[in-house]
């Protein structure tokens, strides 16, 4: 890729961040609108939570398929196509007349998620100055926390006032805008014509690749177990009006913005240490939220720690997967989002199970803490394998 100046790099990053904002809104706004979606679709809140799992499943399925099918193709063209599919999926969400079709639409909307972020990360690293790959990845991943600061609270408020379908129409429009901005501002970036399916699939033979995927799928499921049901937690546990839900989403989004920035810089220091520190922070804060969710200020403070820990963890895990994937960097970059959205599906599902089992809306936080500890256990195995590999190499 030819060198570009700072202004052109900024515009390219802005286009990619815009796409991330749209993806962040559509992924997280559902959690704030679960009561409205449940009422509109004529189902219970745990049943409405399956729309979250359907989106996550779309990410899990789409990420490897897109990575394998597009590794040789020019990256800008693939990014544009992915945003077109994203736009269609969200428009169909807004139009869905039945619960079953809503589930299908959410699955379709999730398909481009991992492929877009994976390719955006690769483009960002290619555009970044030497030694600033972590910061570049952190920058393009700011779309999700920006969405959580502005888009998700505003989308939740709009959905409460104008109907939940209006929010997904707005997301579809943002997807169309991103496709245009990518075409105009992102430089032409070649694929890797030398890549083959065999080369990409070789990553699945790497134990560290699988362990890193499990760290995200299990560990990050903790945050989703709690966050998927944040709306009824605010209203039923804390006893607050539904208008407080966007405030909670805003706080989580604001600190996630900080966490993403912090994760990029800490990862340039040490990816593995960042994963350990932030995994511990996530486990402890989720356990604390089980208690603090009953009171406004303590709940918001605890939620802030959860947001910083989780968002920094995502950046570090993205870089870890890109590293352990070896030559299959397209697959590694995309599979991070399969891992995280498997966590999304797992967290929403298990959280819904404990609620449906009569344990109340505080229970998902305990489940979340347990999942975070599980992710740390897998990370411990990964670190042990890493150290033994280094010792064998030095010996």
N, C-alpha and C positions, 0 to 999 in steps of 0.2 A: 504494500500500500504506500503510495507516495506521501511524503511529509506534508502536513498541513499546518497553518498558523493557528494561534491560540483562539482567534475569533471563530474560525471555521470549526475547530474542535468543540468550542462551547455550543455552537448551534447544533452540531451533530448530537452532543450529549443531551441538549434540550429536547430534541425530537424523540430520543430514546426514553428520556424521563417522562415525557408526555404520555407515551404508550404505557409506561409503568404506572402512571397515575390512573389511567383508565382501568388497567388490570387490577390495581389495588382497590379501587372503588367497587368493582363488580365482585371481587372476592370477599371483601369484608362488610360491605353495606348490607348484604343479606342477613348478617348476624344482628344488625341493628333493627332490621325490618321484619324479623321472624313473626312477631305477633300479627302484623298487618298481612304478611304473605299467608300465614295460617288461616286467618279469617277470610281472605279473598279466595283461597283455594278450597276452603271448607274442610280443613284438616286440623289436627292438633299441632301444638308447637313442636314436640319431638318429631312428628311426621314432616313438618315444614323444614326441620333441621336436615332432612335427607336431601334437600336442594343444595345445601352446602357440600354434602358428601358427593352428590352427583357432579358438581363443578370440580371438586378435587379429583374425582375419578377421571374426569376428562383430562386433567393435567397429567395424571399418572400415566394414562394411555398415550396421550399425544406427545409428551416429551421425548421418549425414545424413538417413536416412529418418525417424528419430524427430524430429529437429529440424524438418524440413519439415512433418511431419504433425501436430506438436503445438504449433507456435508460437502458435496462437490459443487454446489450451486452458489452463484454470487449472493452474498449475505444480504445486501440491501433489498434485492428482489424478493427474497424469502421473507424478510421482515414486513414488506408491504403486503404480501399475500396473507401472512398470519394476521395482520391487523384487519384485513377485509373479512376473514373468517370470524374474528373476534366481534366485529361490528354486526355481522349477520346473527351470530349466536345471541347477542344481547337484544337485538331487535325482536328475535323470536321469543325471547324471555318476556319482553313487554307485551307480546301479542298472545302468548299461550292461553288458550281458553280452558284447559283442564290441568289438573295436578300432574297427570302422566306426561303431557306434552311439556309442562314446565320443567320436569325432571330431565327430559331429553334436551331441551333448550339449554339448560344449565350445563349439561355434559358437553354440548357443542361449544359453548362459550369458553369452557375450560381447556379445550384442545390446544389452542395456540399459546397458552400461558408460558409453559416451560421452554418451548422453542424460542419464543420472543426474548425472554430474559437470558436464555443461554447464549443466543447469537448476539444480543446487546452487550453481554459481558465480554465476549470475544472481540467484538468491534471496539469496545472501550479500551481493552488492553492493547490492541493494535494501534490505537490512536494516542495512547498515553506516552508521556516522556519516560525514559528508562528509569526503573526503580520505583515507579508509581502505579504499578498494576493494581495493588490493593485499593488505593484511593480512587482509581478509575472505575473499578467494579462497584465500590461503595457509592460513587456518584451516580451511575446509571441506575442503581437500585434504590435511589432516593425516591423514585416514583411511588413506591408503596407507602412509605411513611408520610410523604406529602399528601397522598390520597387520604391517609388516616387523619391527618391534621385538618384538611379542608374538605375534601370530596366526600368522605364517609359521613362526617357529621352533617354536612349540608344535604347529602343524599338521603340520609335518614330523616332529617327534618322535612325535606321535600316529599319523601314518601309518606310521612305521617299526615302532611297537610294536603297533598295533591293526589295521593294514591301511589302505592309502591311501583306501579308500572312506569310512572313518569321518570323515576330514577333510572331505570334501565334504558329508556329512550335517550336520556342524557348521556349515559355511558356509551351507547352505540354511536352517538354523534362524536364523542371524543375519540373513539376508535377510528372513525373516518378521517378526522383531523390528523391523527397520528400518521396514518398511511400517506397522507399528502406531505406532511413535514419530513418524513423519512425520505420520500422521493426527492425533496428539494434540498435538504440539509445534510443528509448522511452521504459521505463519499462512496463511490462505487468500490465495493470490497469483494475481492474474489473469494471463491470457496477454495477447497483443497482438492483439485482434480485427481491428485495421486491417491486420495483416500479410497478405500474399498469397504464393503460391508464387513469383511473379515477383520480389517484393521480396527474399525469402530467397535465391533463386537468383542475384540480382544480384551477390552476393559472389563467385561463381565467375568473374565478369568482371574482378575486381580482381587485378592482377599481384602486389601485395604479399600478398594472401591466399594465392595459390598458392606464393609464395616462402616464406612463413611455414610452410605445411604441409610443404614440402620440407625445411625446416630440421629439423623434428621427425622426419619420416619417415626421413631419411638420418642425421642427426646422432645422434639418440637410439638408433638401431639399434646404435650402437657398444656401449652399455651392455648391451643385450639379447644381443648376440653372445657376450659374456663371461658374463653372469649366467645365461643359459639353461642353461649347462652347469657351474654352480658346484659341484653335488654331485660329479660325477666328477672335476672339477678338484681338489677337496679330497682325495678318496680316492686318485686315480691319480697326480696330479702332486705334491702335498704329501706323499702317503703316510700320511695320517691316517685314523683310524677314522671310520666314517660318523657317529658321534655328534658329531663336530666340525662337521658340516654345519649343524645348527641354530645353532651358535655364530657361524659366518660369516654366516648369515642375520640373526642378532640384531645383529651389529655393523653390517652394511649398513643394517638398518632403523633403528637408533639414530641413526646419522649422517644418514640421510635425513630423519628428523624434524627435526634441526637445519637441514638444507639447505632444507626446505620453509619453516620459520620465517624463515630468512635470505633466501630468495628473495622472500617477501612484502615484507619491509622494503626490500631492495635494489630491488625493482621499483617501489615508491613513490618511490624516488630516480630510477631510470632503467631502463626495461624493456630497451632496446637494449643498454646497457652491461652489464647483468646477463647477457644472452644471450651476449655476446662473452666475458666473463670466465669464465663457467661452461662454455662450450663449449671454451675452451682448457684449463681444468682437467680436463675429461673426456678430451680427446684425450691429454694428457700422462700422466694417471694410468693409462689403459688400456694405453698403451705400456709403462709401468713394470710393470704387473701381469704382462706377458708374462715378465718376469724374476723378479719377487718371488713369484709364485704357487708357487714351489718350497719356500718356507720359511714357517713359521707366522706369526711376528710381522710380518715385512715384508709378507706377503700381506694380513694383517688391516689394517695401516696404509694400504696402497695402496687396498684396498677401501673404506676409510673416505673417502678423497678422492674416489673414484668416486661414492660415495653422496651426498656433500654437493653435488658439482658437478651431478650428474644431477637431483636433486630440486629444487634451486634453479632449474635450467634449465626444468623443467616448469612451475613457477609463472609465470615470465616469459613463456614461450611461450603459456600460457593467456591472459594479459592482452594479449599482442601480437595474437593472433587475434581476440579480442573487439573490439580497437580497429580493426583493418584491415577487419573485416567490415562496418563502418558500421551501417546500420539492421538488418542481418541478424545481430543479436547472438546469437540462439538457435543459429543454424547455426554461427557462429564459435566459440561456447563449446563446442559439442559436437564440432566437427571437430578440435579439439586432440587429442582422445582417439582419433579415427580416425588422425590423424597418428602419435601415439605408438604405437598398436598396429599400425600398418603397420610402424613401426620394430621392434616386438616380433616380428612375423612375419618381417621381413627379417633381423633379427639372428639369430633362432633357426634360420632356414633356412640362411643363409650359414655360421653357426657349425657347423651339422650337416654341411654339405658339406665343410668343411675337415677335420673330424674323420673323416668317412667316407672322405675322400681319403688318410688315413693320416698327417696332419700332427700329430696328437696333440691333447690337451685344452688346451695352451697357445695353440695357433694362433688360436682365436676372439678372444683379446685383441688380437692384431695386426690382425685383421679389424675389430675394434671401434674401434681407434685410427684406422684408415683411414676408417671411416664417420664418425667424429666430425670428422675433418678435412674430409670432404666436406660435412658439415652446416655447418661454419664457412665454407666456400667459398660456399655458397648464401646464408648470412647476409651475407657480404661483398657479394654482388650486391644483396641486399635493402637494405643500408645505402647503397649507391651510388644506387639508385633513389630511396630516401628523401631523400638530400641533393639530388639533382637536382630532385626535386619541390618541396622547400623553396626552392631557388634560383629555380625558375621562378615560384613564388608571390610571392616577394619582388621579383622583377624586374617 
